Amino acid sequence: MVAVAEQDRAVIIVGGGIEGLSIARALAARGVGPVTLLERAHLASGMTSKSSGVVRCHYGVESLAAMAWRSVGILEDLGMAAGFRQVGYVVGVGEQNTVALKANVATQQALGIEVELIDHGKAAELWPHAKLDDFAGFAYEPRGGYGDGYQTAQSFASQAKDLGAELRRKTAVESLVHSAGEITGVALADGSVIRAPKVVVAAGMHSSALMQPLGIAVPLRAQLAPIFLVDPGQRTGAIPVLSDLVSLQYVRPDGAGSLLMGGSDHNNPTWVDPDRYPTGPTWAHMSDALSKFEYRFPKLTGASVVSSYTGYYDVTPDYNPVISATPIAGLYLAAGFSGHGYKISPAVGELMADLICCGESQYPGIDHKDFQLQRFVEKRPLLSPHPYVGAGEMR
Ligand SMILES: Cc1cc2nc3c(=O)[nH]c(=O)nc-3n(C[C@H](O)[C@H](O)[C@H](O)COP(=O)(O)OP(=O)(O)OC[C@H]3O[C@@H](n4cnc5c(N)ncnc54)[C@H](O)[C@@H]3O)c2cc1C
């Protein structure tokens, strides 16, 4: 239990996206004392509200797969309160990636993840509209699917509030306050200071600017992520999420009858300014997405794009998150989710609570050292032992 003086907080969380809210929920549930979350705008108004919400445990990095698996159970418990639709998840790979596919599935199965290799016949039953002949192998997770970032974050918020956490909107943190190598609180725009012996920064891309004056480098870049909503022109029936690691796209059902499509080609990223990024895709993005879609779904001849938008991923050099203590005692960071942050968000809250309460992960299979910030300084990037050629997104 963290001791607190009158009116001080035990823990302050900066940022009311899905990660900050999950952390607030987990800390409040552990009874660490008064928890306050400060959000500069509205809860879940950042990248969380733009998430495609794909849920899968298909990672080569063991700790990440374990984080995703731990999260599935929590999303199942939330169910429709998180907009969670357990439609299943299929990943298809080309010939050069079949060895990696088998190795990754074996790692996932050893963690207890429900996943199996499936053949073309089973894949065609799941996705009858797709051209499948250029895939050489598939894996299927029946407990995968997709959820709604905004709804999931709001569920975490209401659970955190019920457990006693204070969530303040329209409260921007101007700077972090520290003394003699220890965090002591945060300063707001009006000059007031809220004191706490523990502060968690979960401010997405803006985390770097908050940490930088303390001499802590957080290597983040914002990578544009265009999303397209497609009317398939016919009923598709029940279909799972499809990760196409040949064309480098993902497609999932979207509510009643639509499809949502995003890219997974990180070979030529478009880097943007997170405060001034284009909110719609360019014609080049559109034409690239359409040609991939037409190639993969030749039977959907009446399909048309009905809407599109862009968000950005806050990416680290190894495309993996930072969930970590920092060189300033009592200061923690949860940022750089690199496009994985929805599916692991329930476990992010639990891992941060473990770090704050016990100093290390309490969950089998999740090694907190994997997500440390210092891995970038120590030049030990978190990489899959069985990476997919040309499809780095899977990690
Ligand atoms: C288009 C797109 C598709 C995606 N698809 C998937 C997917 O299919 N599956 C998956 O797992 N992940 C996906 N992701 C990734 C996932 O959505 C993100 O990793 C996750 O939402 C990040 O949450 P966050 O809380 O870190 O950031 P955010 O939601 O951006 O929240 C950060 C919050 O901090 C606040 N803030 C910033 N500065 C301050 C300050 N100084 N003071 C107070 N508050 C501050 C911001 O206002 C914001 O609300 C996708 C992301 C995008 C953009």
The ligand as an SDF file (V2000), in Angstrom:
LIG
                    3D

 53 58  0  0  0  0  0  0  0  0999 V2000
   -6.3500    3.2790  -37.5260 C   0  0  0  0  0  0  0  0  0  0  0  0
   -5.9150    2.4390  -36.3550 C   0  0  0  0  0  0  0  0  0  0  0  0
   -6.2340    1.0930  -36.3070 C   0  0  0  0  0  0  0  0  0  0  0  0
   -5.8410    0.3120  -35.2360 C   0  0  0  0  0  0  0  0  0  0  0  0
   -6.2030   -0.9890  -35.2040 N   0  0  0  0  0  0  0  0  0  0  0  0
   -5.8390   -1.7650  -34.1430 C   0  0  0  0  0  0  0  0  0  0  0  0
   -6.2340   -3.1100  -34.0840 C   0  0  0  0  0  0  0  0  0  0  0  0
   -6.9120   -3.6110  -34.9840 O   0  0  0  0  0  0  0  0  0  0  0  0
   -5.8860   -3.8560  -32.9900 N   0  0  0  0  0  0  0  0  0  0  0  0
   -5.1090   -3.3290  -31.9940 C   0  0  0  0  0  0  0  0  0  0  0  0
   -4.7640   -4.0500  -31.0590 O   0  0  0  0  0  0  0  0  0  0  0  0
   -4.7230   -2.0290  -32.0220 N   0  0  0  0  0  0  0  0  0  0  0  0
   -5.0690   -1.2480  -33.0680 C   0  0  0  0  0  0  0  0  0  0  0  0
   -4.6780    0.0570  -33.1180 N   0  0  0  0  0  0  0  0  0  0  0  0
   -3.8300    0.5750  -32.0520 C   0  0  0  0  0  0  0  0  0  0  0  0
   -4.6220    1.0030  -30.8280 C   0  0  0  0  0  0  0  0  0  0  0  0
   -5.8220    1.6250  -31.2050 O   0  0  0  0  0  0  0  0  0  0  0  0
   -3.7540    1.9730  -30.0300 C   0  0  0  0  0  0  0  0  0  0  0  0
   -2.5230    1.3220  -29.7360 O   0  0  0  0  0  0  0  0  0  0  0  0
   -4.4040    2.4030  -28.7150 C   0  0  0  0  0  0  0  0  0  0  0  0
   -5.6620    2.9690  -28.9340 O   0  0  0  0  0  0  0  0  0  0  0  0
   -3.5020    3.4150  -28.0330 C   0  0  0  0  0  0  0  0  0  0  0  0
   -4.1410    3.8680  -26.8690 O   0  0  0  0  0  0  0  0  0  0  0  0
   -3.4390    4.9750  -25.9790 P   0  0  0  0  0  0  0  0  0  0  0  0
   -4.2730    5.0810  -24.7470 O   0  0  0  0  0  0  0  0  0  0  0  0
   -1.9900    4.6650  -25.8180 O   0  0  0  0  0  0  0  0  0  0  0  0
   -3.4570    6.3040  -26.8800 O   0  0  0  0  0  0  0  0  0  0  0  0
   -4.6290    7.3530  -27.1580 P   0  0  0  0  0  0  0  0  0  0  0  0
   -5.9340    6.7080  -27.3820 O   0  0  0  0  0  0  0  0  0  0  0  0
   -4.1320    8.2480  -28.2400 O   0  0  0  0  0  0  0  0  0  0  0  0
   -4.7420    8.1340  -25.7950 O   0  0  0  0  0  0  0  0  0  0  0  0
   -3.7640    9.0530  -25.3170 C   0  0  0  0  0  0  0  0  0  0  0  0
   -4.5370   10.1410  -24.5770 C   0  0  0  0  0  0  0  0  0  0  0  0
   -3.6200   11.0080  -23.9440 O   0  0  0  0  0  0  0  0  0  0  0  0
   -4.1760   12.3190  -23.9730 C   0  0  0  0  0  0  0  0  0  0  0  0
   -3.0960   13.2770  -23.7220 N   0  0  0  0  0  0  0  0  0  0  0  0
   -2.0570   13.5830  -24.5370 C   0  0  0  0  0  0  0  0  0  0  0  0
   -1.2770   14.5240  -23.9510 N   0  0  0  0  0  0  0  0  0  0  0  0
   -1.8410   14.8060  -22.7480 C   0  0  0  0  0  0  0  0  0  0  0  0
   -1.4980   15.7040  -21.7050 C   0  0  0  0  0  0  0  0  0  0  0  0
   -0.4070   16.4900  -21.7680 N   0  0  0  0  0  0  0  0  0  0  0  0
   -2.3050   15.7630  -20.6050 N   0  0  0  0  0  0  0  0  0  0  0  0
   -3.4160   14.9690  -20.5150 C   0  0  0  0  0  0  0  0  0  0  0  0
   -3.7830   14.1130  -21.4960 N   0  0  0  0  0  0  0  0  0  0  0  0
   -2.9990   14.0250  -22.5840 C   0  0  0  0  0  0  0  0  0  0  0  0
   -4.7730   12.4060  -25.3690 C   0  0  0  0  0  0  0  0  0  0  0  0
   -5.7490   13.4150  -25.4400 O   0  0  0  0  0  0  0  0  0  0  0  0
   -5.3590   11.0100  -25.5440 C   0  0  0  0  0  0  0  0  0  0  0  0
   -6.7280   10.9340  -25.1650 O   0  0  0  0  0  0  0  0  0  0  0  0
   -5.0800    0.8870  -34.1720 C   0  0  0  0  0  0  0  0  0  0  0  0
   -4.7660    2.2390  -34.2190 C   0  0  0  0  0  0  0  0  0  0  0  0
   -5.1800    3.0100  -35.2830 C   0  0  0  0  0  0  0  0  0  0  0  0
   -4.8310    4.4640  -35.3080 C   0  0  0  0  0  0  0  0  0  0  0  0
  1  2  1  0
  2  3  1  0
  2 52  2  0
  3  4  2  0
  4  5  1  0
  4 50  1  0
  5  6  2  0
  6  7  1  0
  6 13  1  0
  7  8  2  0
  7  9  1  0
  9 10  1  0
 10 11  2  0
 10 12  1  0
 12 13  2  0
 13 14  1  0
 14 15  1  0
 14 50  1  0
 15 16  1  0
 16 17  1  0
 16 18  1  0
 18 19  1  0
 18 20  1  0
 20 21  1  0
 20 22  1  0
 22 23  1  0
 23 24  1  0
 24 25  2  0
 24 26  1  0
 24 27  1  0
 27 28  1  0
 28 29  2  0
 28 30  1  0
 28 31  1  0
 31 32  1  0
 32 33  1  0
 33 34  1  0
 33 48  1  0
 34 35  1  0
 35 36  1  0
 35 46  1  0
 36 37  1  0
 36 45  1  0
 37 38  2  0
 38 39  1  0
 39 40  1  0
 39 45  2  0
 40 41  1  0
 40 42  2  0
 42 43  1  0
 43 44  2  0
 44 45  1  0
 46 47  1  0
 46 48  1  0
 48 49  1  0
 50 51  2  0
 51 52  1  0
 52 53  1  0
M  END
$$$$
